Amino acid sequence: MEIFGYIASVFIGISLGLIGGGGSILTVPVLVYLFGVDAFLATEYSLFIVGISSMVGSFSYFKKGLVDFKTAFIFGVPSIISIFLTRNFLLPLIPDEVFSFGSFIVTKDIFLLLLFAGLMIIASYKMIQKRAMLKIETVPSQKNNTLLAAGEGSVVGILTGLVGAGGGFMIIPALVNLLKTPMKVAIGTSLVIISLNSLIGFFSSMNHVRIEWNLLATITAIAIVGILIGSQLSKKIDGKKLKPAFGWFILVMGIYIIIKELFL
């Protein structure tokens, strides 16, 4: 199955380079089902893979001046704090057996995968809907919007800490709608936020697990190659047109995970 995992790693990178996000949400399922990594360790690996990949993807936006560091600070600081607290304090509180009904026991790994599947379904909806960015008709004030963005940053941090996904599908709408960030700048800024969130989350909690560095470095390198391919393809292919199709794929994957963990 590993050969399929390496192939999937390329596509994770391609999707990040082509549509600016979404690919990271496939990282945990690839690690669990194709590489046989347990769910908790997969969330840790995912933080590193997503962090390095997003950092590489953000370089081209940075060189073009499409990264707003002030916005990254407003959104990123609450997110980073939430990730640190989640990885180091909240996750260890989740018991090995979360709950049971009948003879079926929901373990920590199953719980994390079900949570991740729910996140995939939400992300797929964001990608499938025709108008990904909803216009806000009434804007209370810039101050309120800044507080809302900081609050959403905290939510993204908790989700990233729990399941190891980048959360770009939440970050970009918040930057565009709440902080009035232009789309291309929002994508570049989002990649910076995701890279900081993920890498700080990884290095702050890596001592809790045993890291298989050879596997992690190989998958990350392959994903980076995918990003470079996706970035080149983005010059010829409109990533926005592919986003709904990718959303449907993620929806199917999310439903598959729920069925597999609960019924198979």
N, C-alpha and C positions, 0 to 999 in steps of 0.2 A: 504493500500500500504506500510505501514511502515515495516511490517514483511519482505517484499521483499527487502526493503531498507537495513535492517539489514543483510539479507543473502548476498546481493550484497557487503556490507561493508567487509564481511569475504573474498570474492573473490578479492576485491581490495588489501587486505593485502597479500593474497596467491600469487597473481601475482607479487607483489613487492618482496616477499621472494623467489619466484621460478625463475623469469626471470630478476630480478634486476632492474626493472622499468616498466613503462607503465601503471601500475594499477592506479596511481594517476590521470591519465587523465580521468578515469571513475568517479572520486569523484564528480565533479560538476553536471553531468547528474543524478547521483544517488540522490544528494541533491535536485535538482530541480524537477525531475519527480516522485521520490518515496517518498520524505519527504515534498514536497510542499514548499521548500524554494525559495525565489525569487533569480534571477540570480546574482545580485550584492552581496547579503549576502552570497550566495553559494560560490563565489570566496573567500570571507573572511574565511568562515568555512574550505574551502578546504586547504587554506594555513596552518591552524593549524593541520588538520588531516594528510596532506602530510608531514608536518614538523616533527611532533612527530613520525609518522610511519617510516620515513626515518632515523631519529635519532636512533630508536630502531634497524632498519635493519643494520645500520652502525657499531654497536657494535661488531658483530662477525668479520667483516673485520678489525676493529681496533685492536682487540685482536690478529689477525693473522699477523699484521704488513702490511696490504694491504690498508693503507690510506696514501697518499702523501700530507702532509699539505702545502708544498711549492706550489705545483700545485693547491691545493684548494685555496690558497691565490691569486695566479695569476688570476684564473678564477672567484673566489668568490667575491673579493672586487668590481670589476666593476658591477657584477651582483647584489650585495646587494645594491649598490648606485642606480642602475636603478630601483630596486623594490621599494625602499623608495620614489624616485621621482614619480614613476608611481602611487603608491597607494595614495600618499598624494597630488599630484598636477595634474597629467594627468587624472586620473579617475574622479575626481570631475568636470573637464571641460566638460565631455561628458554630453550633455543635456538629459533630460528625453525623449524627442522626437528627435531622431537623424535626420531622414528625412522621407519623405513620397512619395509614388507614387500612384496616384489615391486616393482611400479611405483607402488604407493600410498604416498604420503608423508604422515605425520601431522605437520601444521604446529602451531605454537604455538596458533593460533586453534582448530583442530580439537581439539587436546588439551584446551584449556580448556572447550570446549563439551561434550566427552565427560565430563569431570570434573563439569561442571555437571549433565549429564543423569543421572549416577549419583547426585548429591545430590538431584535431583528425585525419583528413584525411592525413595530412602530416606525422604524427606519424605512422599511419598504413602503409604507404608506406615504411618507414624506417624499420618497423618490417617484412614486407612481403618480401622485396627484399632479394634474396639469399645471397648476400654478403653485410652484414650490414655495414661493415667497408671498405671503399674504400681506396686503397693504393694511396698515392700521389707520383707520379713519380719524379717530380722535386721539391726539397725543397730549397727555396731561402736562408734562414738562420734561425738559432734558434731564433734570435731576432725578425725577422719578424713573425715567428710562434707564439711567445709569445704575440706579439701585436694582431695578428689575434685571438688568444684564448681569450685575454682580451676583444676584440671587440665582439666576439660571446657571452662572458659572459654578456655583456651589453644587447645584444638582448634577451638572455634567461631571464634576469632580467625584461625586459619590458613585455615579454609574461607572465611570472609568475605573475607579478604585475597586469596585465590586467585580466587574466582568472584563476589564482589560480592553474595552473598545474606546476608540478615539472620541466619539461623540460629535463628529463634524456635522451630522445631520441636524443637531440641535444648536451648535455654535453659530453656523453660518446664518440661519434665519434670525437669531438673536442679534447678531452684529448688523444685519441689514435693516431689520424692522425697528429695533430699539435704539441702536446707536447711529443709524442712518449711514452705515458704511457702504461705499460702492461695492458691487458684487465681486469684481476681481480683487480688490483690496481685502474684502471679507474672506475670500478663499485663501489668499496668502497669509493673512493674519491668523486664520483658523489653523493652518498648518503649523505655524509657530506655536500657538497655544497648545495644540495637540502634542507636539514634540516635547515641549516643556513639561506638560502634565504627565505624559507617559514615562519619560525618562526619570523625572523626579520620583514618580510613583514606584518605578522599578528599583532604583538605587536605594530608596528609603526602606524597602521591604525585602530586598534580595537575600538578606541574612536569614530570613525565615524559611528559605527553601534551598534545595540543592540544585544548582544550575548546571545543565549539560551544555557547556559553552560551545562545543564543536557543532552540535545540532543547531543551537540558537544562532551562531554566526553564519552558518550555511544558509538557513532559511532567510535571515535578514539580508544577506548578500544577494540572494536570488530575487527577493522582493524589490531591492534597490534597482536591480537590472530591469525588472518589470516597470518601475516608475520611470526610468529613462526611456524605455520603449513607449510607454503611455504618453509621456511628455512630447515625444516626436509625433506620435499618432494624433495628438490633440491639435496639431497644426493643420492636419488634413481632414480630421473627422470632428464633427460637432458633438462633444461629450454630452451636451444637454439632451440630444436626441436618443442617446443610448441609456440615459439614466432611468427612464421608466422600465425598460426591459431588464436592467440590472435589479431594479426594485422588485419586479416579479420573481426573479431568481432568488433574491434574499427572502422573500415571503415564503416561497416553497421550502427553502432551507430551514426557516424558523419553524414551520409546521412539521417538517420531518423530524427535527430535534425533539419537539414536544411528543410526537407519536412514538419515536424510538425510546425515549426515556421513561414514558409512562406505560406503554403498552407492549413493547417488543422485548 
